[in-house]
Amino acid sequence: MTPTLHTERLVLEPYVPEDEDSFVALFQDARVSRYMGDGPSPEADDRALFGRIFTKVYAQDLFEVWAVRRGGEYVGHAEIKRTETVGGHELIYALAPTAWGSGLGTELARAIVAYGFETLGLTEVFATVAAGNVVSLAVLEKLGFRHVRDIEEDDGGTTRVLVRSL
């Protein structure tokens, strides 16, 4: 079961059904979704994705996925899960634009990496980041991630694969 994590300014806790509209709004924001997966998705797809958090991820205890809150307000999404793309556990996070520029991305990523090492017993945590997402690349570099390889995407874009070792 996904535990609740606390940082200096954030609380990472399991989603509740009432988070659906906030989750969808985050994923529908083009400033956020342009760097996630294949980019913006139809709203119905994001609502279905939110539903699968409960019916699949939590129900089957597949991996950790959190609602990220600051002062009780939903400000983001976070996960750590095994993916075939990297052949290990991958850190995934997104923050609402209202939370940008205040160091929360670094704080959030640091907490998830620590959870991976300390609780899951991992020796490596990976991240995949669109090459154009210079802010996330800088955050991860600050946390000690190093570039491993690039993935050339079907749309012509490049995804950087990074790793942080214990």
Residue pairs with C-beta under 8 A, 6 or more apart in sequence:
1 14
1 58
1 61
2 13
2 14
2 58
2 64
2 65
2 66
3 64
3 119
4 11
4 12
4 13
4 14
5 11
5 12
5 13
5 66
5 111
5 112
5 115
6 12
7 107
7 108
7 110
7 111
8 107
9 70
9 104
9 107
10 68
10 69
10 70
10 75
10 104
10 107
10 108
10 111
11 68
11 69
11 70
12 66
12 67
12 68
12 69
12 78
12 108
12 111
12 112
13 66
13 67
13 69
14 58
14 65
14 66
14 67
15 23
15 50
15 53
15 54
15 58
15 65
15 66
15 67
16 67
17 54
19 50
19 67
19 74
20 47
20 50
22 67
22 74
23 46
23 50
23 67
23 74
23 77
24 43
24 46
24 47
24 50
25 96
26 32
26 74
26 76
26 77
26 94
26 96
27 33
27 36
27 41
27 46
27 49
27 77
27 94
28 40
28 43
28 46
29 96
29 97
30 40
31 97
32 94
32 95
32 96
32 97
33 39
33 40
33 41
34 40
34 130
35 129
35 130
35 132
35 133
35 136
36 94
38 155
41 49
53 65
56 62
57 63
57 65
58 65
62 81
63 79
63 80
63 81
63 82
64 79
64 80
64 81
64 115
65 77
65 78
65 79
65 81
66 77
66 78
66 79
67 74
67 76
67 77
68 74
68 75
68 76
68 77
68 78
68 93
68 95
68 108
69 75
70 99
70 104
74 96
75 95
75 96
75 98
75 99
75 104
76 93
76 94
76 95
76 96
76 99
76 104
76 108
77 92
77 93
77 94
78 91
78 92
78 93
78 94
78 108
78 112
79 90
79 91
79 92
79 93
80 89
80 90
80 91
80 92
80 112
80 115
80 116
80 120
80 125
81 89
81 90
81 92
82 88
82 89
82 90
83 89
83 90
83 126
83 128
85 128
85 151
85 161
86 126
86 128
86 161
86 163
88 122
88 124
88 125
88 126
88 163
89 116
89 120
89 122
89 124
89 125
89 126
90 125
90 126
90 127
90 128
91 109
91 112
91 113
91 116
91 125
91 126
91 127
92 127
93 105
93 108
93 109
93 112
95 104
95 105
95 108
99 105
100 135
105 135
105 136
105 139
106 139
106 142
106 143
109 127
109 139
109 140
109 143
110 143
112 125
113 125
113 143
113 164
116 122
116 125
117 123
117 125
117 166
122 166
123 165
123 166
124 163
124 164
124 165
124 166
125 163
125 164
126 148
126 161
126 162
126 163
126 164
127 136
127 140
127 145
127 161
127 162
127 163
127 164
128 151
128 159
128 160
128 161
128 162
129 136
129 137
129 140
129 159
129 160
129 162
130 136
130 157
130 158
130 159
130 160
131 137
131 150
131 157
131 158
131 159
131 160
132 157
137 160
137 162
140 162
140 164
143 164
144 164
145 162
145 163
145 164
146 162
146 163
146 164
147 160
147 161
147 162
148 161
148 162
148 163
149 161
150 158
150 159
150 160
150 161
151 158
151 159
151 160
151 161
152 158
153 159
